[in-house]
Amino acid sequence: MRSLTVYQDFVGIVPLDLVYVASHGGMQYVPPKMRETFAAAAAGVMVQNVYFYGASAGLGAVVHGRLNWRQLAEHMSLNEDEVPIFSQTIWRPAPHNRAPV
Ligand SMILES: Cc1cc2nc3c(=O)[nH]c(=O)nc-3n(C[C@H](O)[C@H](O)[C@H](O)COP(=O)(O)O)c2cc1C
C-alpha cells in the first residue's frame, strides 16, 4: 500500500508511512462549503506536529500531497466521504546522512 502513498521508491523501505484522511461525514458541525478547508488545516497541523516530534527525536520526515488517491482509498476501504489528503514518511536517518536506512 505504501507505493500508493507517493511516487518515490524509497517509501517502500521506510518503517512508517502515515496517511491523513479527511472524513467529511465526521464534520457535521462544519458548513459543507468549509469542510475541505477545515480538513486541510487540520491535516496541516497534524503533519507539522509530527515534523516537530521528528526534529526533536532525530527522525527524518517528509509530507506528500501527490498520492494515488483513488487506489489508496480503495485499498484502505474508505467510504465515499473519506478522502486521503497527505501521506507523511518517517524514518531514522543513517549517521551523517539524511537518507532513510
Ligand atoms: C502540503 C505539501 C505537499 C507536498 N507534496 C509533495 C509531494 O507529493 N512530493 C514531493 O516530492 N514533495 C512534496 N512536498 C514537499 C516535501 O514535503 C518537502 O518539503 C520537500 O521534499 C523538501 O524536503 P527537505 O526540506 O527535507 O529537503 C509537499 C509539501 C507540502 C507542504
The ligand as a Gaussian input file, in Angstrom:
#p B3LYP/6-31G(d) Opt

LIG

0 1
 C        1.272000      20.064000       1.512000
 C        2.562000      19.569000       0.909000
 C        2.533000      18.574000      -0.054000
 C        3.725000      18.111000      -0.613000
 N        3.677000      17.109000      -1.534000
 C        4.818000      16.623000      -2.050000
 C        4.802000      15.530000      -2.963000
 O        3.758000      14.995000      -3.291000
 N        6.001000      15.098000      -3.454000
 C        7.183000      15.656000      -3.072000
 O        8.238000      15.211000      -3.531000
 N        7.232000      16.678000      -2.205000
 C        6.078000      17.172000      -1.690000
 N        6.117000      18.205000      -0.802000
 C        7.418000      18.751000      -0.419000
 C        8.097000      17.871000       0.620000
 O        7.224000      17.614000       1.698000
 C        9.362000      18.532000       1.205000
 O        9.022000      19.749000       1.740000
 C       10.396000      18.692000       0.157000
 O       10.667000      17.426000      -0.379000
 C       11.692000      19.293000       0.751000
 O       12.169000      18.471000       1.766000
 P       13.520000      18.820000       2.547000
 O       13.362000      20.227000       3.033000
 O       13.568000      17.831000       3.691000
 O       14.620000      18.639000       1.570000
 C        4.954000      18.676000      -0.221000
 C        4.983000      19.676000       0.753000
 C        3.811000      20.125000       1.315000
 C        3.866000      21.201000       2.374000

